[in-house]
């Protein structure tokens, strides 16, 4: 029988939740995540951490959607039509550049 921990240190809470210690500390400091204090040590109860995670949005908020559109054959073909590959080479040979530089 395994005994579940009642509370986690910030480091343990970060490991359990997948967030960084700095992120959790910022959440505690802002009052969004409740932590108990014992001297200089913080403890986050398992139930509190789980409840906090349940309050988080299911997708990014604030104008940035970091979800990447899945590439399909149709989206790739559409992108190629919008941004065609240049037909002229971007690199010029010395013979092509010579006259511009006064070298003949």
C-alpha positions in Angstrom: 0.0 0.0 0.0 1.4 3.4 -1.0 0.8 6.4 1.1 0.0 9.6 -0.8 1.8 12.7 0.5 -0.3 15.3 2.2 1.8 18.2 0.9 4.7 19.0 -1.3 7.7 21.4 -1.2 7.8 23.8 -4.1 10.3 21.5 -5.8 8.1 18.5 -5.3 5.0 20.4 -6.4 6.9 21.4 -9.6 7.9 17.9 -10.3 4.4 16.6 -9.7 2.7 19.3 -11.8 5.2 19.8 -14.6 5.6 23.5 -13.8 8.8 25.2 -12.8 9.6 26.2 -9.2 9.7 29.8 -10.3 6.3 29.6 -11.9 4.8 28.0 -8.8 6.5 30.6 -6.5 5.0 33.4 -8.6 1.6 31.8 -8.3 2.0 31.6 -4.6 3.2 35.2 -4.3 0.3 36.4 -6.4 -2.2 34.6 -4.2 -3.5 32.3 -6.9 -2.0 29.2 -5.3 -2.2 28.7 -1.6 0.9 27.5 0.3 1.4 26.9 4.0 4.5 28.4 5.6 6.8 26.7 8.1 9.6 29.1 8.8 11.2 29.7 5.4 9.8 26.5 3.9 6.6 26.5 1.8 4.3 23.5 1.6 1.5 23.1 -1.0 -1.2 20.6 -0.1 -1.9 17.9 -2.6 -5.6 18.8 -2.8 -4.8 22.5 -3.2 -2.3 21.8 -6.0 -4.9 19.6 -7.8 -7.7 22.3 -7.3 -5.4 25.0 -8.7 -4.5 22.9 -11.7 -8.3 22.5 -12.4 -8.7 26.3 -12.5 -6.2 26.8 -15.3 -7.5 27.4 -18.8 -7.4 24.5 -21.3 -5.7 26.6 -24.0 -3.5 29.7 -24.0 -5.1 33.0 -23.1 -3.9 36.4 -24.1 -3.8 36.6 -27.8 -1.1 34.0 -28.4 -2.1 30.6 -29.7 0.9 28.4 -29.6 -1.0 25.5 -31.2 0.6 24.7 -34.6 -1.7 23.9 -37.5 -1.1 20.4 -38.6 0.5 20.2 -42.0 -1.6 18.6 -44.6 -1.0 18.1 -48.3 -3.5 20.8 -49.0 -2.0 23.3 -46.5 1.5 22.7 -47.9 0.3 23.1 -51.5 -1.5 26.4 -50.5 1.7 27.7 -48.8 3.8 26.9 -51.8 1.4 28.9 -54.1 1.5 31.8 -51.7 5.3 31.8 -51.2 6.8 30.3 -54.4 10.4 29.4 -54.4 12.5 32.0 -56.3 13.4 30.9 -59.8 16.5 33.1 -60.0 19.4 32.2 -57.8 20.1 34.4 -54.8 23.9 33.8 -55.2 25.7 35.5 -58.1 28.9 34.3 -59.7 32.0 36.5 -60.0 31.3 37.0 -63.7 27.9 38.4 -62.9 29.2 40.8 -60.2 32.4 41.9 -62.0 31.0 44.5 -64.3 29.1 46.2 -61.3 32.4 46.5 -59.5 34.3 47.8 -62.4 36.2 44.5 -62.9 36.2 43.4 -66.5 
